[in-house]
Amino acid sequence: MISPAPDNLASNNSSSIPILYSFRRCPYAMRARMAIIQNKIRVELREILLRDKPPEMLSLSPKGTVPILLLPEGQVIDESIDIMEWSFIQSNPDWKTENIHSKELIDLNDNQFKFHLDRYKYSSRFNNDEKFNHRDSCVKILKEFQLHLKSKWIGGEEPNFVDMSILPFIRQFRIADTKWFDHNENIINIKLWLFNFLDWEIFNSSMQKYELWRSGERGIEFGNN
């Protein structure tokens, strides 16, 4: 959803290109960055720390999550899927999310899978005794994703919007226990899907390390490869 920026920020935004507030390891920010690279859009990247959120970012979106995209015209997009959709439309005005089923898979990832992933990966913040129940719930959802893989990707021979939307979260799932994930024989095609993703040029381009942005400075020019 695109919303107007606060008047004081919109009028003070002298950048001729969109400004993207991002945190490198956040899966939501990852998928936004990949969509920007995929669609050859140039933005000013402002890398931030989630534990030290700059006031400029909080003024744009008080919920304080990344990614946030400030457009030159003053509008703000503060949901990763909306930034992805905006990016694809800039490249192709007739673009539409592949189909309703694609949206269902993304909703399954963003709601149920993310819910269980957090309680598995960060079990110390929740109920440690439930950790492996949440891992099992994640595996059930991965098996559902596995049914929709076409060749290397859900998109077929090339990754599409759905692949980019889901795979950053599966990457996090693997990181929670890499050895267990890599030796799990029940999700072989998921593993191949993820390993293709980890080797994908656009993913690796999106994961370059940049210095933290400081108030009053210009960010890093990003995208438009």
C-alpha positions, 0 to 999 in steps of 0.5 A, a space after each residue: 500500500 502506498 501512502 503519503 509521507 509526512 509533509 515535512 519529509 516529503 518537502 525535504 526529500 531532494 533525492 531524485 531516486 527512491 530511498 530504501 531503508 533496509 537491514 541486510 539480514 531481514 528476510 522482508 528487506 531481502 525480497 524487496 532488494 531482490 525485486 529492485 535488482 531484478 527490475 533494474 531500478 536505481 535507489 538510494 540504499 540506507 542500511 540501518 540497525 534495527 536496534 538503533 532505528 534512525 528518526 527519519 525512518 520512524 517518521 516515515 513509518 512509525 511501526 519501525 520495520 524494514 523495508 521502507 521505500 520513500 518515492 521522490 514524489 513523497 509517497 511511502 511504501 512500507 510493506 515488502 510485498 508492496 515494494 516488490 509489486 511496485 518494482 515489477 510494475 516499474 519494469 512492466 506496467 502490465 505486470 500482475 502477480 502470477 495467479 491467485 494460487 501464487 498469492 495463497 503460497 505467499 500468504 502461507 509463508 508470511 503467516 503460518 510458516 513465519 509464525 512457526 519459524 520464529 518460535 523454532 529459531 528464536 525459541 528462547 523468546 517463546 516456549 523452549 519446550 515447543 521448539 521442535 513442534 514448531 519445527 515439525 509444523 514448518 516441515 509440513 508447510 515446506 512439503 506443501 511448497 515442495 508440491 508446487 516446484 516446477 523444475 528448479 523453481 516455482 516459476 519454472 526454469 527461472 525464479 519468479 515473484 513467489 520464489 523471491 517472496 518465500 526463499 529468504 524465510 526458508 534460508 532462515 529456517 536452515 540457519 536455525 540448524 544447518 546440519 539437521 536441515 541439510 541431512 533431512 531426507 523429507 525435503 530434498 526438493 526444498 533443499 535443492 530449491 534453496 541451494 539454487 537460490 543461494 547460488 543465484 546471482 541476484 540473491 548474492 548481489 542483494 546481500 552485499 555488505 554496506 556501511 551503516 547510513 548516518 543521518 545527513 549523509 547520502 546513502 549507497 546507490 543500489 540496483 539498476 545493474 
